[in-house]
């Protein structure tokens, strides 16, 4: 891979009068258009090359970092096509280069307030070059246009699960305020997700070639956020998971262009793969996949089936491979990749919740507190597309260092009342209770541990109250919600302006008005509803909890 750090961002000078470098990310409306910077009413052309596009730059010898400036798009005759309406300024007048700023976006780097830790974290810091919550990155993909169109015109998985859809290749470049990542080898792109495949705006999976990883991530996903008009719910949920010291993927916002054309605003997340296990769980102590424990991805996207964790037989063949998917073999054989997890489900099946010493027993099999913290968040946020409510969207990992199973939650877009489910707005003892009574749909880690064992139930209630009192309040979360709103509002409006009508699939028709409304109030569209705004839900749920 090629990674570039703008040394000018770090270079300081004692004088404000020096050669200044200006950098803007820009996608011109036509191939002959260019960009320029205006300083003291004088225009200076910016340049790009095939290697550096879409980053345009110029060193201006007579410029001063004390002068305001703005960027413009010019036509081939030098006429102004679009001039930024706002004036930019250096916050630090000793800098000799701008950050990589995006054309016609006023905010480059924000100051998004952090959420405090409820529990001391043993996880690595969430921040990284790729997943910086204070800015929006830009991704430029350059696939073959015909191949890309064919892919997005045919997003559904084949009905035969043994048929693998071939990925298409593309060039990949990522740019944020201080970094440029340019993949040396083409990446491989596929449509990602399950329910989101039914929409015009699709989620994408990007796999990097061999050792050419994206900041040590071999795979990233671009999540479309089509269910959430604010595009904030999932990002906020990740913050809460980090706050309670449970491992999950990290995410940050990116604007995506394909072959120079607008494609959309996405939440970029890492995939749950061996590098994630090495970094987020083993702290680099274990790096080789063959030394790691068993990893399983759970889902409920096959009609009538859920990843309940109910024992259904002693053989791998007794479990649908798309509901319980082995991702890392661990101590299993290729012939029986489910063997170790089947043993865990058998322990769960045979467990008598009326017996004493439940906490001690389960601590020897499961990261119990981590699981209970995850369930507390599912309840607090009304997360109906997860384990408790639906048997969906989670991983189970056997930690070879602690010798217990770890619950890893994922996919958080339909939270904070997203989806209009009436039966999430209830006490936790009734949360999904009617669903769990359905034949074959019991989720025994909920019913046996939280509902039927008094010691674990008491522990869960303590954890629930601790999280709610510490962070699940409007006072704590509102500053971060507002900061995200200000950071992304221009790009959300841009996303909603993109015409995707030529692509198959649904479109709820979200507008920028819905973006602002759904932060505080309900939003309803044909075929979809959100019963509460984000802050409205937080206040309602927090207010209903015993103190």
N, C-alpha and C positions, 0 to 999 in steps of 0.2 A: 504494500500500500504506500501511497505518498501522503504525508501529513505535513502541512505547512503552518507555522505559527508566525503571525505578523510581528516581527521583531520591533517594528515601529511603535506598536502599542506599548512596548516596555521601554522604549528609548525616550529619555527625557533630555531636555536641553535647558540651560539656564536662561536662555533668551526666548521670547515669544516670536521673534523675527527669525525664521529659519525656513529651509525647504520643508514643505508639508506634503505628505502623501494622502490623497483622498481615495476612498474605496467604496464602491457601491455595487450591490447585487442588482442586476437589472435584466429583464427579458423584453427586448424592444418589440413593438407592435409589428414591425416588418424587418426583414433581414438587412435592409439598407439603413435603418435607423440606428442612431448611436446615443450615447449619454455624455453629459457635460456637467461641470460644477460651476456654479455662479458664486463669485466672491467679490464683494464691493461693486456689484452691478457689471462685472466683467466675466465673460464666459471662457472656460478652459476645457478643451476636449478631454474626455477620458478614453482609454484604450482597453481593448481586450484581445485575446488570441483564442485560437481553437483550444489551446491547453488551459487557459485561465477562465474562459467563459463559464458562467455568467457574471464573473467578477470583473468590473471595470475600474481602472486605476489610473492615476497620474501623479507625478511629483511636480509641485508648483513652486519654483524657486522663490518667487516674490510673495508667497502667501504667508499669512500670519495666523497662528492658532488663536489669536484674540479676535479674529474676524468671524462674523456669522457667514453661513453658506447654505446653499440649497442645490439639489440635483435637478437636472432637466433631461427630458428625452427630446432628441432632435431628429428631423428628417434628413434625407440625403443632401438637401440643399442648405442645411444649417438652420432651418426654421424650427421654432419651438413647437413640439407636439404636445408636451405636458410639462408644466413647471410645478414643483412642489409648492404648496401654499404656505408652508411653515418654514421658519428659519432655523437651521441647525446651529449648534454652538458646541465648542469643546468644553467639557466639564473641568478638565485639567488642562490649563493653557500651556503647560510645559510639554505636552505630548507632541510628537512630530508626525503622527499618522492617525487617521480616523480608524475606528473599528470597521469591520465589514458591515456596512449599513444597507438596509433594503430600500430600494427606491419607493418613495411615496408612503413609507411607514415611519411615523414619528418616533416610535419607541424602538430602540435597538436592544438595550439591556435595562431591565426593570429591577426593582428591589422588592421581591415577593417575600413577605414575612414568613418565617418558618413556623411550624407547629411544634410545640414542645413534646418531648418524649414522656409518654405515660410510664413506660418501663425502660430501664437501662438497656440500651441496644448493644448486642454483641455482633451486630451486622456491620459491614463496611459502610462508610458514609455514602449517602444516596447520590451525592453530587458527582458529576464526571463531565468530561468534555462533551460527550454525546447527550447526556441527560441533565442539562442545565435548566432548572425551572425558571430562571430569570430572563430567558430569551427564547426566541423562535428561530429554529434552524431552517435552512433551505436545502431541499434535495432536488437534484436535476437528474432524471433518468433519460437515457438515450437508447431505446430499443428500436428494432426494425418496426416502422409504423404499421405495416400490414400485420405483422405477428402480434403486436400489442393490441390492435383493434380486434383481431380474431379472439384474443384471450378475453377481453372485457365484454365482447359480444356473446361469449359462451361461458358464463361464470359458474354454472352449476357443476357439481361433481358427477362423474359417471355413475350410473345406477349399479354397475358392477364394482364393488370395492377393491377388487384385485387390479383394476385398471388404473394406472398412475398417469395423471395429466402431465405432459412434458412442460417443464418451465421454459420461458423464453429468456434470452440473454439481453443484457443492456449495460451500457456504461453507467457509472454511478458517481455522483459528486455530492458531497455534503459541505455546506458552508455555514458557519455561525459567526458571531462577532469577532472572534479571535483565531479561528482555525479553518483550514480547508483540508478536507479528506477527499482524495481522488483514488478510487479503486483501480489498481493496476490491471487486474483481469476483469472481464465482464461479470456482473452479478447475474443470478438467476431469479426470475420473478414469477410468482404464481398468485392467483387469487386466493385469499385467505378467508377463514371464518366459516360459519354455518348459516345462521339466519341472515347475516348481512349480505350473503350472496344474492338475495332476492331484491336488492336495491340497485338503483342506477349508480350510486357512488359505492365503489367496492373497496374492501380492505385488501391489502397486498402483503405478501410474504417475500422477503428479499434475502437470498442466501449468498454469502460471499465465497469466493473461490479459495479452497485450500487454506493456506496460512495467511491469506490476505483478509484478515478479519476486520470488522468495524469496531475499533477500540476494544478488542478482545471479545467481540460478539460475532459469532459466525452467522447468526440469523437475526434479523430484526423484522418486526411487523408494523405495518402502517394501518392503524385502526381507524375506521371511517367515522365512528361516532354518530351514525345515522339516526339512532334512537333518541339522542339528547340534543335539543336545540341550543343548549349552552356550551356543549363540548367541555364542560368543567367537571361533571359528576365523576367520571372515571379518574381524572387527575387528582381530585380531592380524596377519593377513596384510597388511592395509592399512598397519599400522605398519611392517612389514618392507619393504614397497615404498617407503614414505616414507624409511626408513633408508638405502636404497641409491640414493636420489635418482632414482627413475624416476617419471614422472607417472602418476597414477591418480586415480580418484574418491576423495573423502573421505567418511567415514561417522560417524554417531553414533547412539546408541540413542534411541528414542522409544516412548512408550506411546500407542496410538491408540484414540480413542473415535469412534463414529459415532452421531450423534443422541443423545448422552448415554449410550450403552451401550458396554460394553467390547468392543473389536474385536481387540486384540492388541498384543504387544510386537514391535517391528520394528527393523531396522537401516536408518536413513534414509541414502541416498547421493545424490550429485549425478549427473546424467547427463553423458555425454560429448557436449557440444554446443559451438557456437562460443564462448559465454562461458567454458567450461572451457579451451578452447584459448587464448583471450585471456589469462586469468588464470594458468593453471598452466604454460603453455609460452611464451607471448610476453610475459609480465609487463606486460601492458597496452600494449605498443608497437603491437600490431595488435588492433583492436577490431571491425572490420567483416568480416562473413562473406565478402564478395566479394573481400577482400584475403588471405584465408586459403588454405592449401593443401588438397589433396584429403584427405578423411577417409573411411575405410571401416570398417564393423563386420563382424567375421567370426564365423561360427557353424557348428555342425554338427547343427542340429536337424531337418534333412531326412534321413530314413532313407537310409543308404548314402553320404551326402555329408559331406565335411569341408573346412574352409578350410585346405587344405594349403599354399597358396602355390605350387603346381605350375602351370606354364604349360599352358593347355589350349586355346589358340587366340588369335588376334589381335583378336577382336571381343568386345564386352560380352556379346553373346548367347551366347557360349561358357561363361559363368559364371552359376550360379544366383543370382538376385538376393537370395535369402534366406540364402545362404551368404556372398556378398560383396556387402554392401549399401553403396552410396554414401550418405554422410551430408552431406558438404560437397563441392560440385562442383569447387572449385579451378580448375585450368587446363584442365579437360576440357569437352567440349561436352555438351549435354543428350542428344544422340543417342548419344554414346559416353562415358558417365560413368566407365567402367573403364579408359579408354585409358592414363592415366599409370601406374596400378598394373600393368596388363598389361605395360608396358615394363619395370617393375622385375622382374616374374616372368620375363620373357624373359632379362634379365641373369642372374638366378639359374639359369635353365635352362641357359644357355650357359656358365656358370662351370665351369672345370676346377679342382677342389680340390687338384690336385697342383702347380699353378703357384706360384712364389714370390711374396712381397709380398702375401699374402692380406689381412693386417690393413690395409695401406695401401689396397688395392683396395676393401675393404668399407667402410672409413671414408668413402670418397667417395660411397657409396650409402646407407648405413645408420648410425644411431647404434648402432654395434656394441657398445660397452660397455654401453649401456642394455639392448640385447637380451640380451646374455650375463648381465647381472645378473638380468633377469626369468627367464631359463631356470634360473639357479642357484636361485632361489626356488621355481620349479615343482618342481625335483628335491628340494630340501631339505624341502619341505612335503608331498611326495607328491601334488602337485596334478594329478589325472588328467583334469580337465575343462577343460584349457587347450590351448595350442598344441602343446607337445611331445608330449603323450600322445594328444590327441583332435582337434587342429585346431579349437579352439573358444574362445570368450570372450576376444577381444582386438580391438583397433583398430589400424589402421596409418594414420599421419598423415604427409603430406609437409610438412615444416617449411620454409616459404618463406624463413626467415631463414638456416638452416644448409644448406639445399638437400639434405637427406638425409631418409630415412624414419625415423620413430620408432615403436617398438612400445609400445602402451599396454595393459597387462593389466587385466582386469576379472573380476568374479564369482569370489569366493574361498571359498565356503561349504563345498565338499567338499575340504578340505585337512586336513593333520595326521592322515592315515589315515582320514578320513571316507569311507565308502563301501565299506570292506572289500575293496579291490582288492589282491590278493596280489602282482601284478607291479609295484607301486610300491616295494616294500621290497627293492630291488636296487641294485647299483652303477649309477652314472649311465650307463655305457657299455651297460648292459642295460635302462635305463629306457625302456620302450615300444618296445624294439628289435624285438620280434616283431610288434608292431602296424605299425611302419613298413615292415616287409618285405611287408605285404599288397599285392596288386596295386592300383595306383591310390591308395595311402594313404601314399606317401613324403612326408615333410615336409622339403623340401630345405634350409631354413634350419638344420635340425638335422643332417641326414645329411651335407650337403656342407661345412658350416662346423665343427660341433663334432665329428662322428664322423670325417670324412675329411681335414680339413686340420690338420696337426700344429701350426702356429703358432697358429691360433685355438683348437684344443683345449688347448694350453698356457695360452693367455690365459684360457680358460674355467676351467680347473682353478685358476689363481691367484685368479680372482675368487671361485670357489666356496669355496676355503679361507679367503679374506679375510672373506667374509660369515659363514661358519660360526664362525670363531674370534672374530669381533668381537661378533656378536649372536645367532647360532643356538645358544645354550646355555641350559640350565635356569637357570643362575645369573643370566643377563641377563633372560630372559623371564619367569621365575616371579613376580617382584614385580608386573609389569604384569598377568599372568594372574590372580593373586590379587586385585589391586585391582579388576579387572573383575568377578570372581566376587562380591566383596562389594557392588559397586555395583548389580549387576543381579539378584541372586538372588531378591529379593522380587517383582520384575516378571516374571521367568521363571516363578516359581510361579503368579503371577496368570494369565499367558498359558496355562499348562497346565491351569488350572481352568476356562477358558472352554469352554462346550459348543458345539461347531460341528457336531454330528452331523446337523443338518438340512441342512447344505450338502453338495453332491456332492464326491466325491474321497476320497483316502486320508488316513489319519492313523496315523503310526507309534506313537502312544500314549506319547510321551515323558513322563516324570514329573520332578519336582524331584530325585528320587533319581538319575535318569539324568544330570541336569545336573551334580551333584557327582561322580558316578562317572566320567563321560566326560572330566573334566579329567585324571584320573590313570590310568584303566583302560579296558579294552575294554567296549563296550556292544553287545548284540545284541537285535534285535527281529525279529518275523516279517517277512521280506522285505527286511531291511536290517541291516547290521552295521558297526561301527566297530572295527577290529582293535586299535587302540591309543588310550589317552588322549592328550590334547594333550601333556602334559609327558613322558609315556612315549615318545611318538613323537620328540619333540625329543631326548631322551637317546639313544634308539636310533640315530637318523639321525646325530646329531653324533658319537656314539661310533664309528661305522663309517667315518668319513671319515679319510683320511690327514692327519696333522698337518703 
